[in-house]
């Protein structure tokens, strides 16, 4: 009986880690000197975070270190071990990744055109597909060959570009690849696939050694050769190991969460650049104006963290922590499979808050600008005349479906369908008629008042009550079920129909509070009167139309009952006696007087503004006499 196997089982993991680490650690300085000698360096430009020319051949060292570890695992005479990532997979991967690294080196040296580079990535993805690195099935469902090909190509191209785009700060791409490799290796161990984890152990050793030279201040970069190689490695492992072919959502989610930050950054970049392209804007990149989707910009996640005041190390550390959190969510869902849904819901809420509150402000602002500009173009008026009625009919139909479902007056789904079909003409037609009679489709909802929304809601309620009366007469369902159906139908209808119409106004109000790219003036409004809401809305419309505007920080008002409370979404910071301290605390450079001030308060505001070098403006509404041609009746 062979007794050496347990020792080899323990030995091969640290051995693979050590080989990958040592080869990369020893080769990186040599490759750095060679890169500097042949001129393969990255010159600092506007969208880059480094300030001096830096060697870009680090990806070659990572590539060689990883494959040295694979050689040690698959060629040296170990006791037999079996996994889906076997020697055949490695030989295929070695061939394809060599071609990829060559493309990356050419890009590092000569800066290939984006389409040429994309064509090379597609070629690599095709080679991977025909070497059985493919998705094949999702949740146990086999995919047609054509669908499998398209999804596999998209997967490889997306992940390669994700790591290519995230590689804009010292230590970021290599560090995230290290964390992703640890997470995916952990998932293999949980699924009792230790042989497959060996491949990632080699990648962990290579990335760990490279970070010694790549962490801030970096003396060498991965370059496109390294970032695309790491993306291709993780994408290949994910589809080759059976993760995408598994029958459980938790298993599929681990690779996605492990590389979640690069994917998220890429999604934001495509969203941001597409919106700007549609707006017809130009982005300055490398001193040239460009609005292309593939053009670089300075709004990646790491750029935003640096602009927020974090150092390079702090920004990278925060992204590491976030990546570890995502990996932990995936691994916990595998370990506690019965609680996976709850874990994902909690994680989704937390991530959604972080994205909306901190990370996607530029994309939300740009999208809001696109929507509002579109709503103000004449062609969109015609679209709205068609879209609003269609949306309303769909909303009423959906509200009826929800109401009938929870009324419980059916035995199966077929009965529910029949119940919904029997009532749809009444519960959609009559409320729609009431909405139409309320002149809903002749209003400009981006500038609507509360009373107009109340009238809209009243029309929906009236239509629902009439429909309920007709339903009661024909005795389709019982009275208790009818009451519940009416309440649900009314609630859902008002939420959907009014919500769609409130969206433009909500976007305008939200944009009024956005500090666009830090170039707008920061202002306090003196007076939290109803007229102030008109000023805030005016600033939102200006931002939406890319005109000069101010970033409203909040109100100053002498009414102490308002202090510390929000008026129209803006905080009342205090009275005029607190004005100087609040100006210094919030870096204010502009005051806008909304209310009529007394002589004493006006003198205090103007004196303080003169002393602090702050501009003061008056913005007032009301009727101003231009010319009077008729006598005023007494």
Residue pairs with C-beta under 8 A, 6 or more apart in sequence:
2 79
4 79
5 79
8 78
8 79
9 194
12 73
12 78
12 81
12 198
13 197
13 198
13 201
15 72
16 69
16 72
16 73
16 198
16 201
16 202
16 205
17 69
17 201
17 202
17 204
17 205
18 205
19 65
19 68
19 69
19 72
19 202
19 205
20 65
20 66
20 68
20 69
20 201
20 202
20 203
20 204
20 205
20 206
20 209
21 65
21 205
21 206
21 208
21 209
22 65
22 205
22 209
23 61
23 64
23 65
23 68
23 69
23 206
23 209
24 61
24 62
24 64
24 65
24 66
24 205
24 206
24 209
24 210
25 65
25 209
25 212
27 60
27 61
27 64
27 65
28 58
28 61
28 209
28 210
28 212
28 213
28 220
29 213
31 55
31 57
31 58
31 60
31 61
31 220
32 55
32 57
32 58
32 213
32 219
32 220
34 57
35 41
35 55
35 56
35 57
35 220
36 55
38 109
39 109
40 55
40 56
40 57
40 105
40 108
40 109
40 223
41 53
41 54
41 55
41 56
42 48
42 50
42 53
42 54
42 55
42 56
42 108
42 221
42 223
43 53
44 50
44 51
44 52
44 53
45 286
45 287
46 284
46 285
46 286
46 287
46 298
47 168
47 285
47 286
47 296
47 297
47 298
47 303
48 168
49 168
49 169
49 170
49 302
49 303
49 306
49 312
50 170
50 218
54 218
54 219
54 220
54 221
55 219
55 220
55 221
56 108
56 220
56 221
56 222
56 223
56 224
56 225
57 105
57 108
57 220
57 223
57 225
58 210
58 213
58 214
58 220
58 221
58 222
58 223
58 226
59 101
59 104
59 222
59 223
59 224
59 225
59 226
59 227
59 228
59 229
59 230
60 101
60 105
60 225
60 226
61 206
61 210
62 174
62 206
62 207
62 210
62 222
62 226
62 229
62 230
63 97
63 101
63 225
63 226
63 229
65 202
65 205
65 206
65 209
65 210
66 202
66 203
66 206
66 233
67 94
67 97
68 202
69 201
69 202
69 203
69 205
69 206
70 90
70 94
70 199
70 202
72 202
73 198
73 199
73 202
74 86
74 87
74 90
75 87
81 194
81 195
81 198
82 195
83 193
83 194
83 195
83 196
83 198
83 241
84 193
84 196
84 240
84 241
84 242
85 195
85 196
85 198
85 199
85 237
85 240
85 241
86 195
89 133
89 240
90 199
92 128
92 131
92 132
92 133
93 131
93 133
93 233
93 236
95 127
95 131
96 124
96 127
96 128
96 131
96 232
97 229
97 232
97 233
99 123
99 124
99 127
100 120
100 124
100 160
100 225
100 228
100 229
100 232
101 225
101 228
101 229
102 225
103 112
103 117
103 120
103 121
103 124
103 225
103 228
104 223
104 224
104 225
104 226
104 227
104 228
104 229
105 223
105 225
106 112
107 117
107 223
107 224
107 225
108 223
108 224
108 225
112 120
114 292
114 294
114 295
115 294
117 224
118 157
118 294
121 156
121 157
121 160
121 161
121 228
122 153
122 157
124 156
124 160
124 232
125 152
125 153
125 155
125 156
125 157
126 153
128 134
128 152
128 156
128 232
128 236
129 148
129 149
129 152
129 153
132 240
133 152
133 236
133 239
133 240
134 148
134 149
134 152
134 239
135 143
135 148
135 151
135 152
135 155
135 239
135 244
135 245
136 142
136 143
136 148
136 239
136 244
136 245
137 143
137 244
137 245
138 244
138 245
138 252
139 246
139 247
139 248
139 249
139 252
140 245
140 246
140 247
143 151
152 239
155 235
155 238
155 239
156 232
156 235
156 236
158 235
158 263
158 266
159 231
159 232
159 234
159 235
159 259
159 262
159 263
160 228
160 231
160 232
160 235
161 231
161 266
162 231
162 259
162 262
162 263
162 265
162 266
163 173
163 176
163 177
163 227
163 228
163 230
163 231
163 234
163 259
163 262
164 224
164 227
164 228
164 231
165 262
165 265
165 266
165 269
165 300
166 172
166 173
166 176
166 227
166 261
166 262
166 265
166 266
166 300
166 301
166 302
167 173
167 221
167 222
167 226
167 227
168 300
168 302
168 303
169 216
169 302
169 306
169 312
169 315
169 316
170 214
170 215
170 216
170 217
170 218
170 312
170 316
171 211
171 214
171 215
171 216
171 218
171 312
171 316
172 302
172 316
172 319
173 222
173 226
173 227
173 230
173 262
174 207
174 210
174 211
174 214
174 222
174 226
174 230
175 207
175 211
175 215
175 316
175 319
175 320
175 323
176 259
176 261
176 262
176 319
176 320
176 323
177 203
177 207
177 230
177 231
177 233
177 234
178 203
178 204
178 207
178 208
178 211
179 258
179 320
179 323
179 324
179 327
180 234
180 258
180 259
180 323
180 327
181 200
181 203
181 204
181 207
181 234
181 258
182 200
182 204
182 327
183 254
183 257
183 258
183 326
183 327
183 330
183 331
184 200
184 234
184 237
184 238
184 243
184 254
184 255
184 258
185 197
185 200
185 201
185 204
186 197
186 327
186 331
187 243
187 251
187 254
187 255
187 258
187 330
187 331
187 334
188 194
188 196
188 197
188 200
188 241
189 197
190 331
190 334
190 335
191 251
191 334
193 241
193 242
196 237
196 241
199 237
200 237
203 230
203 233
207 230
210 222
210 226
213 219
213 220
214 220
214 221
214 222
215 313
215 316
216 311
216 312
216 313
216 316
217 312
222 230
231 259
231 262
234 255
234 258
234 259
237 255
238 244
238 255
243 251
243 252
243 254
243 255
244 252
244 255
246 252
248 337
249 340
250 330
250 333
250 334
250 337
250 340
251 334
253 330
253 333
253 344
254 327
254 330
254 331
254 333
254 334
256 263
256 330
257 326
257 327
257 329
257 330
258 323
258 326
258 327
258 330
260 323
260 326
261 301
261 319
261 322
261 323
261 326
264 301
264 355
264 359
265 300
265 301
268 299
268 300
268 301
268 359
268 360
268 363
269 297
269 299
269 300
270 293
271 363
271 367
272 297
272 299
272 362
272 363
272 366
273 283
273 291
273 292
273 293
273 294
273 295
273 297
274 293
275 363
275 366
275 367
275 369
275 370
276 283
276 291
276 366
277 291
277 292
277 293
278 370
279 366
279 369
279 370
279 373
279 546
280 291
281 291
281 546
282 289
282 290
282 291
283 289
283 290
283 291
283 295
283 297
284 290
285 295
285 296
285 297
286 296
299 362
301 319
301 359
302 315
302 316
302 319
304 359
304 362
305 314
305 315
305 318
305 319
306 312
306 315
307 518
310 318
326 347
329 343
329 344
329 347
332 343
333 339
333 340
333 343
333 344
334 340
336 343
356 364
361 514
362 517
364 510
365 511
365 514
365 516
365 543
368 507
368 508
368 510
368 511
368 544
369 511
369 543
369 544
369 545
369 546
371 503
371 504
371 507
372 446
372 504
372 507
372 508
372 511
372 540
372 541
372 544
372 545
373 544
373 545
373 546
374 380
375 384
375 446
375 504
376 544
376 545
385 441
388 440
388 441
388 500
388 501
389 432
389 441
391 496
391 497
391 500
392 432
392 435
392 440
392 497
393 428
393 432
395 492
395 493
395 496
395 497
395 500
396 427
396 428
396 431
396 432
396 489
396 493
396 497
397 424
397 428
398 492
398 496
399 427
399 488
399 489
399 490
399 491
399 492
399 493
399 496
400 420
400 423
400 424
400 427
400 428
400 485
400 489
401 420
402 488
402 489
402 492
403 427
403 484
403 485
403 486
403 487
403 488
403 489
403 492
404 410
404 416
404 419
404 420
404 423
404 485
405 416
406 484
406 485
406 488
407 419
407 477
407 481
407 482
407 484
407 485
408 481
409 419
409 477
409 478
409 481
410 416
410 418
410 419
419 476
419 477
422 476
423 467
423 471
423 476
426 467
426 470
426 471
427 464
427 467
427 471
427 489
430 463
430 466
430 467
430 470
431 459
431 460
431 463
431 464
431 467
431 493
432 463
433 463
434 459
434 460
434 462
434 463
434 466
435 456
435 459
435 460
435 463
435 497
437 459
438 455
438 456
438 458
438 459
440 456
440 459
443 452
445 452
445 501
445 502
445 504
445 505
446 504
446 505
446 508
447 505
447 537
448 501
448 505
453 498
453 501
453 502
456 494
456 497
456 498
456 501
457 494
457 498
460 490
460 493
460 494
460 497
461 490
461 494
464 486
464 489
464 490
464 493
465 486
467 486
467 489
468 482
468 485
468 486
471 477
471 482
472 479
472 482
477 485
505 537
507 540
507 544
508 537
508 540
508 541
508 544
509 536
509 537
509 540
509 568
509 569
510 540
511 540
511 543
511 544
512 536
512 537
512 539
512 540
512 543
512 549
512 552
513 536
513 551
513 552
513 569
513 570
514 543
514 551
515 522
515 551
516 543
516 549
516 551
520 543
520 549
520 550
520 551
521 550
521 551
521 589
521 590
522 550
522 551
522 553
522 586
522 587
522 588
522 589
522 590
523 550
523 551
523 552
523 553
523 588
523 589
523 590
523 591
523 592
524 553
524 554
524 555
524 556
524 573
524 579
524 582
524 583
524 586
524 588
524 590
524 591
524 592
525 532
525 535
525 536
525 552
525 554
525 555
525 556
525 570
525 592
525 594
526 555
526 556
526 557
526 576
526 591
526 592
526 593
526 594
526 595
526 597
526 605
527 555
527 556
527 557
527 593
527 594
527 595
527 597
528 555
528 557
528 559
528 562
528 567
528 568
528 570
528 572
528 594
529 594
529 595
531 594
531 595
531 620
531 621
532 555
532 567
532 568
532 570
532 594
533 568
534 621
535 552
535 592
535 594
535 619
536 552
536 568
536 569
536 570
539 549
539 550
539 552
542 548
542 549
543 549
550 590
550 592
552 570
553 570
553 573
553 586
553 588
554 570
554 571
554 572
554 573
554 586
555 562
555 567
555 570
555 571
555 572
555 573
556 572
556 573
556 574
556 575
556 576
556 578
556 579
556 582
556 591
557 563
557 572
557 575
557 595
558 575
558 576
558 601
559 572
559 575
560 575
562 572
563 572
563 573
563 574
563 575
564 571
564 572
565 571
565 572
566 572
573 582
573 586
574 582
576 601
576 604
576 605
579 604
579 605
579 608
580 608
580 612
582 588
583 608
583 612
583 614
588 614
589 614
589 615
590 614
590 615
590 616
590 617
591 605
591 609
591 614
591 615
591 616
591 617
592 616
592 617
592 618
592 619
593 602
593 605
593 616
593 617
593 618
593 619
593 620
594 619
594 620
596 620
597 605
605 616
606 616
608 614
609 615
609 616
